[in-house]
Amino acid sequence: MFNGKSIFISGGTGSFGRKFIRILLERYQPKRVVVFSRDELKQYEMQQEFNEPCMRFFLGDVRDAERLHQGMRGIDYVVHAAALKHVPAAEYNPTEFIRTNVNGAENIIAAAIANGVKGVIALSTDKAASPINLYGATKLLSDKLFVAANNIAGDQATRFAVVRYGNVAGSRGSIVPFFNKLIAQGASELPITDVRMTRFWITLEHGVDFVMKSFARMQGGEVFVPKIPSIRIVDLAQAMAADLPHKLVGIRPGEKLHELMVPLDDARMTLEFADHYTIVPSIRFNNVDADFSLDGLGEQGRAVADEFEYRSDTNPHFLTVEQIAALHADIKP
Ligand SMILES: NC(=O)c1ccc[n+]([C@@H]2O[C@H](COP(=O)([O-])OP(=O)(O)OC[C@H]3O[C@@H](n4cnc5c(N)ncnc54)[C@H](OP(=O)(O)O)[C@@H]3O)[C@@H](O)[C@H]2O)c1
């Protein structure tokens, strides 16, 4: 679906953006791929690696509506991956997160509608489901803006949907590179926040694949949630360094013991499909009752039970220590 199309990726130099573009170029022949982000060094380095003629690099900030407007000229599809995402940093710098994650989302929507973009997928996080930290709260606001944008678009063809998933194994600033660094420095123990802690776990490839499919699935207004495994943090530490003891350091500001992707209160809006859940919008767009049970790929979904919740601790699918080690051979230093 991306052959001959122009694709814009905000945050294109990040972990997700780079993997998305690598897979996009392997599978399709896009007309133009626009990377939009702030730091010139990351773009310069990416340019050395991604030198295909379709690549375009735009320096810009999602806080800057005019620059987004320019970058989206002639664009067919937008992936919105730019975000500030470090949980403790958000607690200390709330207004910065609001400017990038919330005002930035608003600017992406306006630029997409003004440029007649066909489809926009915004990346969300499990931390946006019943949020307890500022980062999660900004991502929930962003999700709400993208869902409601289908109404603002009116007769315009632009459709917006959200993809929500959990921790990406090995992404920048996450626990895997943190543990790897400690192990490489010869640490005598690994810090564990709480032995009970669980997290959803997804590989970047799976995330990219899911986002690509979501463009084909979407009608507009959905929050797509992939079915992914959970891990126990102690099992991750064990998989990365079986010989190192664990030191309990306590939960960090704004952290949850377990993560959530579909809260109980959203159960009545949730459909289950073979490999994912879809949270359908609670509002109607342009006074039309849409049927989300049959998606753009022809897949059929069915309502979940009223008491359904998708949580990392009650997830039926947990990875074992061996599976974590095997799945992420790159988690060893
Ligand atoms: N990593 C995870 O575990 C995870 C899990 C669930 C959801 N997500 C979501 O997935 C998305 C991508 O995450 P990621 O792991 O790829 O993050 P990342 O590696 O930190 O990349 C973030 C990207 O956004 C850009 N960016 C940040 N602020 C910007 C701004 N104001 N204007 C323009 N670009 C900006 C960064 O480049 P510059 O700094 O150069 O601008 C970078 O390219 C985010 O929306 C995140 O919330 C991530």
The ligand as a Gaussian input file, in Angstrom:
#p B3LYP/6-31G(d) Opt

LIG

0 1
 N       10.169000       3.048000      23.224000
 C        9.160000       2.461000      23.810000
 O        9.333000       1.555000      24.636000
 C        7.765000       2.885000      23.473000
 C        6.694000       2.127000      23.971000
 C        5.393000       2.501000      23.659000
 C        5.180000       3.615000      22.850000
 N        6.230000       4.359000      22.389000
 C        5.947000       5.544000      21.575000
 O        6.551000       5.342000      20.295000
 C        6.963000       6.591000      19.761000
 C        8.400000       6.510000      19.264000
 O        9.223000       6.157000      20.351000
 P       10.770000       5.871000      20.149000
 O       11.114000       4.759000      21.080000
 O       11.105000       5.770000      18.719000
 O       11.357000       7.248000      20.762000
 P       12.821000       7.867000      20.573000
 O       13.772000       6.822000      20.120000
 O       13.101000       8.648000      21.802000
 O       12.611000       8.869000      19.352000
 C       11.851000      10.036000      19.486000
 C       11.944000      10.800000      18.174000
 O       11.147000      11.983000      18.291000
 C       11.937000      13.115000      17.907000
 N       11.432000      14.262000      18.621000
 C       11.377000      14.471000      19.953000
 N       10.839000      15.669000      20.236000
 C       10.524000      16.225000      19.031000
 C        9.943000      17.452000      18.640000
 N        9.559000      18.349000      19.545000
 N        9.773000      17.696000      17.322000
 C       10.158000      16.794000      16.390000
 N       10.718000      15.610000      16.692000
 C       10.901000      15.333000      18.004000
 C       13.372000      12.713000      18.245000
 O       14.344000      13.407000      17.487000
 P       14.965000      14.832000      17.971000
 O       15.284000      14.669000      19.418000
 O       16.131000      15.011000      17.080000
 O       13.893000      15.833000      17.705000
 C       13.347000      11.253000      17.817000
 O       13.494000      11.171000      16.407000
 C        6.684000       7.640000      20.839000
 O        5.474000       8.280000      20.543000
 C        6.531000       6.833000      22.105000
 O        5.652000       7.471000      22.999000
 C        7.512000       4.000000      22.677000

